[in-house]
């Protein structure tokens, strides 16, 4: 009889790159979207007040993320961003470390090459969402993945888009992920 597969915890680390500034400035910059009956409290401003999110996936005792340098890894909380602002438990995976590293290598050669990074459409949150689904079958919270489109839906977001499209974010302290001869 086969042994049951080992379960490995999967977490999402969420960092506020603005260190609270996005929360403070969003009502002024983005406005407060009216609720369904004319009251305030919904839409882009509410989402933006959560901060400007950088996310990563923690599995097999390492932190994995995507930025303009491609896929990188480090010890959990090991970037210069320090500890995460929020940790979301995504469940467990039966995916072995070896299979996961092969999967990451494949992503790094296809969908998540450094030149494919875009701050709005193909970013760390896109990567975290893709990896979370591979590992657990679950997506990361929509308030994170929806934030770029909610910001761009505002006049201020549209005005800033040309400038923001030129930004290349690279998370300080990570190591570029590569897999050679079975080692990462």
Protein Blocks (a to p, Z undefined) as FASTA:
>chain_A
ZZdddddddddddddfknommmmmmmmmnopaddfkopahiajllmmmnopcdddddeeh
iacdddfkbpadddehiamnlpafbdcdebjcfbdfklmmmmmmmmmmmmmgfklpcfkl
ocfklmmmmmmmmmnopacdfklmmmmmmmmmpmklmmmmmmmmmpccddehiacdddee
hiZZ
